[in-house]
Amino acid sequence: MSDNRIKIAIAGGGIAGLALAAGLAKKPHIDVHVYEAVPAYKDVGAGLALHLNAIKAMALTGPEVRQAYFDKALTMGDENQEMATEVILAQGPHMGQLVAELGRAKGRKTVSRADLLDGFLALIPRDCISFGKRLVGINEQLSGRHRVGLTFQDGTEAAVDCLLGADGVHSMTRSYLLGADHPATSPKNHDGWQIYRTMVPTEEAKKQINPKWTTSVPILLGPRGHINCIPLNKNTRLSAGVAVRGAVFSAKDGQAPPLDPALYADYSEEAQQIVRMVARDTSASWTAADHDHAPYYARGHVAMFGDAAHASLPFAGNGAAQALEDAAVLDYLFAHVERPEQIPSALRAFDEARRGRSQAVVDLARRFGRVYAYAEDGMHEDPVRMKKFFGEMAAFTNEFDVGGQNDRALDVFVKLETGNGVVDGMDRVNGVTDGGLKN
């Protein structure tokens, strides 16, 4: 039986790769293997407060995938209470005004990336994942049982029917699909974002900032940086950060300038407290990056998904959610792929279903960052306008029909396989138009 299974390699064992592997591993006609570049996971990365669309996507991939998230996460409130990320003006004449509640969902939780990976990893048979396997070569073969040859940095090789690359913002799969010199291949940081971040034991954080920010997820806005906090590890640690637009442009010797609390003297006192706490230890800081739009996500028997396909800035809080939507669509499509010859149609259907929406979220995250930095057409001077903007954009990400997206992708796959062509273009499939997010 195993010789006849469809052999799928997933490059990258991050959130996207592990979620998809958890779904595919349950399918008797699929032989899936994850190749992760690092030899072991490290406790790196900020926390996540997944939005409703992410929770829906996990449930569609498998109830156990959704449960792994809930088991590893910290409840922001009562399980039946609707919780949201509060966006508050922290500088200017409207200081203190609430302008958005993002990601509203019942029983909403925060989780560290490391804890979520640990939960997903437990769902995958141990012999279905290999660590220390950095992908360095891809060769689509015209003959032989398997159509894609893979080469890893350690000199080993593998042959599979399909490569699904979830290998991050510096993706080898993306470079292969688009070409190393394509303008959309390399990550970008058009606005020069630097994320100053610290990790603090929760009990210590309570001595330095308002304790309410150790159990919720605020975003405090201002022109010289927006500030946020995310409780992690069952509320034993707090991730706090200040995101500064343009800091990288003033970098010397490749190093952004140190975070200076004096620059925030006109921010609210609560915001200043968090800035001072972050400034004491910025060792968890990082430079932000995203992707310009790729013209396609798939070709032949190879596709990219997650950050490899559409890395976004963290400001809309939907990057991981988009990766999980990718996983849900691919999992659903491969449930209906019976032969290797059907893989190109499945991957084209994935591209049709996901590219428009996921790239719209990349654009949206860039715009959120500018709004947060008071750099978007004076919007910060009109809280009513800000509330309308955030409300519309939150609905676009949070209230999306993820199951309907799966069904539309399958419809495209069936039409391709039966020779009827694709009826719906990418924008119509997703209910997105170019103007929908740029007004």
FENRALIN-V189402 format. One record per backbone hydrogen bond with DSSP energy under -1.0 kcal/mol. CO is the residue of the C=O (numbers start at 1). NH is the residue of the N-H. E is the energy in kcal/mol with one decimal. If there is no record, write none. Layout:
[[CO | NH | E] [CO | NH | E]]
This chain:
[[1 | 4 | -1.2] [2 | 5 | -1.0] [6 | 31 | -3.1] [7 | 161 | -2.2] [7 | 162 | -1.4] [8 | 33 | -2.1] [9 | 164 | -2.9] [10 | 35 | -2.9] [11 | 166 | -2.9] [14 | 18 | -2.6] [15 | 19 | -2.0] [16 | 20 | -2.2] [17 | 21 | -2.3] [18 | 22 | -2.3] [19 | 23 | -1.4] [20 | 24 | -2.9] [21 | 25 | -2.6] [23 | 26 | -1.1] [24 | 27 | -1.9] [27 | 30 | -1.9] [29 | 6 | -2.8] [31 | 8 | -2.7] [33 | 10 | -2.8] [34 | 130 | -2.7] [35 | 12 | -2.6] [36 | 133 | -2.9] [38 | 132 | -1.8] [42 | 44 | -2.2] [48 | 111 | -2.4] [51 | 55 | -1.7] [52 | 56 | -2.4] [53 | 57 | -2.1] [54 | 58 | -2.4] [55 | 59 | -2.0] [56 | 60 | -2.0] [57 | 61 | -1.9] [58 | 62 | -1.9] [62 | 65 | -1.3] [62 | 66 | -1.6] [63 | 67 | -2.3] [64 | 68 | -1.8] [65 | 69 | -1.4] [66 | 70 | -2.0] [67 | 71 | -2.8] [68 | 72 | -1.5] [69 | 73 | -1.2] [74 | 110 | -2.1] [78 | 81 | -2.1] [81 | 107 | -1.8] [83 | 105 | -1.8] [85 | 102 | -2.6] [86 | 219 | -2.5] [87 | 99 | -2.9] [87 | 100 | -1.2] [88 | 221 | -2.9] [89 | 96 | -4.0] [90 | 268 | -2.0] [92 | 95 | -1.7] [94 | 97 | -2.0] [97 | 89 | -2.4] [100 | 87 | -2.6] [102 | 85 | -3.0] [105 | 83 | -2.3] [105 | 108 | -1.1] [108 | 76 | -2.3] [110 | 74 | -3.4] [111 | 48 | -3.2] [112 | 116 | -2.2] [113 | 117 | -2.6] [114 | 118 | -2.0] [115 | 119 | -2.0] [116 | 120 | -2.4] [117 | 121 | -2.8] [118 | 122 | -1.3] [120 | 123 | -1.7] [121 | 124 | -1.6] [125 | 128 | -2.4] [126 | 129 | -1.2] [128 | 34 | -3.0] [130 | 36 | -2.9] [134 | 153 | -2.6] [137 | 151 | -2.4] [139 | 149 | -3.6] [147 | 141 | -3.1] [148 | 160 | -2.8] [149 | 139 | -2.5] [150 | 158 | -1.9] [151 | 136 | -2.9] [151 | 137 | -1.8] [152 | 155 | -2.3] [156 | 152 | -2.7] [158 | 150 | -3.3] [160 | 148 | -2.7] [162 | 9 | -2.8] [163 | 303 | -2.2] [164 | 11 | -1.8] [165 | 305 | -2.7] [168 | 171 | -1.1] [171 | 175 | -1.6] [172 | 176 | -2.2] [173 | 177 | -2.6] [174 | 178 | -2.8] [175 | 179 | -1.9] [179 | 182 | -1.6] [182 | 185 | -2.0] [188 | 290 | -2.4] [189 | 192 | -1.9] [191 | 246 | -1.4] [192 | 248 | -2.1] [193 | 288 | -1.3] [194 | 244 | -2.7] [195 | 286 | -2.2] [196 | 242 | -2.7] [197 | 284 | -1.3] [198 | 240 | -2.2] [200 | 238 | -3.1] [201 | 205 | -2.5] [202 | 206 | -2.1] [204 | 207 | -1.0] [205 | 208 | -1.5] [205 | 209 | -2.3] [210 | 213 | -2.2] [211 | 214 | -2.0] [212 | 215 | -1.2] [218 | 229 | -1.0] [219 | 88 | -2.8] [220 | 227 | -2.4] [221 | 90 | -2.4] [222 | 225 | -1.1] [226 | 243 | -2.9] [227 | 220 | -3.0] [228 | 241 | -2.5] [230 | 239 | -2.7] [232 | 236 | -1.4] [232 | 237 | -1.7] [236 | 202 | -2.2] [237 | 232 | -3.2] [238 | 200 | -2.6] [239 | 230 | -2.8] [240 | 198 | -2.7] [241 | 228 | -2.2] [242 | 196 | -2.8] [243 | 226 | -1.9] [244 | 194 | -1.9] [248 | 251 | -1.6] [252 | 255 | -2.3] [255 | 252 | -2.2] [260 | 263 | -1.9] [261 | 264 | -1.9] [262 | 265 | -1.2] [264 | 267 | -1.9] [268 | 272 | -2.5] [269 | 273 | -2.2] [270 | 274 | -1.5] [271 | 275 | -2.3] [272 | 276 | -2.6] [273 | 277 | -2.0] [274 | 278 | -2.6] [275 | 279 | -2.7] [276 | 280 | -1.0] [278 | 281 | -1.4] [282 | 285 | -1.7] [286 | 195 | -3.0] [290 | 188 | -3.4] [297 | 304 | -2.4] [299 | 302 | -1.9] [301 | 163 | -2.1] [302 | 299 | -2.7] [303 | 165 | -3.4] [305 | 308 | -1.1] [306 | 309 | -1.5] [306 | 310 | -2.1] [307 | 311 | -1.2] [311 | 291 | -2.2] [314 | 317 | -1.2] [318 | 322 | -2.2] [319 | 323 | -1.8] [320 | 324 | -2.2] [321 | 325 | -2.1] [322 | 326 | -2.3] [323 | 327 | -2.2] [324 | 328 | -2.1] [325 | 329 | -2.2] [326 | 330 | -2.7] [327 | 331 | -2.6] [328 | 332 | -2.0] [329 | 333 | -2.6] [330 | 334 | -2.6] [333 | 336 | -1.9] [339 | 342 | -2.0] [340 | 343 | -1.7] [342 | 346 | -2.0] [343 | 347 | -2.7] [344 | 348 | -2.0] [345 | 349 | -2.3] [346 | 350 | -2.2] [347 | 351 | -2.2] [348 | 352 | -2.6] [349 | 353 | -2.3] [350 | 354 | -2.4] [351 | 355 | -2.1] [354 | 358 | -2.5] [355 | 359 | -2.3] [356 | 360 | -1.6] [357 | 361 | -1.7] [358 | 362 | -1.5] [359 | 363 | -2.0] [360 | 364 | -2.3] [361 | 365 | -2.7] [362 | 366 | -1.8] [363 | 367 | -2.1] [364 | 368 | -2.9] [365 | 369 | -2.1] [366 | 370 | -1.7] [367 | 371 | -2.6] [368 | 372 | -3.1] [369 | 373 | -1.6] [370 | 375 | -3.1] [371 | 374 | -1.7] [372 | 222 | -1.1] [376 | 379 | -2.1] [378 | 381 | -1.8] [379 | 382 | -2.0] [382 | 386 | -2.1] [383 | 387 | -2.7] [384 | 388 | -2.0] [385 | 389 | -2.4] [386 | 390 | -2.9] [387 | 391 | -2.4] [388 | 392 | -2.3] [389 | 393 | -2.5] [390 | 394 | -2.7] [391 | 395 | -1.8] [392 | 396 | -1.7] [393 | 397 | -1.9] [394 | 398 | -3.1] [395 | 399 | -1.5] [400 | 402 | -1.5] [401 | 405 | -1.7] [402 | 406 | -1.8] [403 | 407 | -2.0] [404 | 408 | -2.3] [405 | 409 | -2.2] [406 | 410 | -2.2] [407 | 411 | -2.0] [408 | 412 | -1.9] [409 | 413 | -2.3] [410 | 414 | -2.7] [411 | 415 | -2.1] [412 | 416 | -2.4] [413 | 417 | -2.4] [414 | 418 | -2.0] [415 | 420 | -2.3] [415 | 421 | -1.1] [425 | 429 | -2.4] [426 | 430 | -1.4] [427 | 432 | -2.1] [433 | 436 | -1.6]]
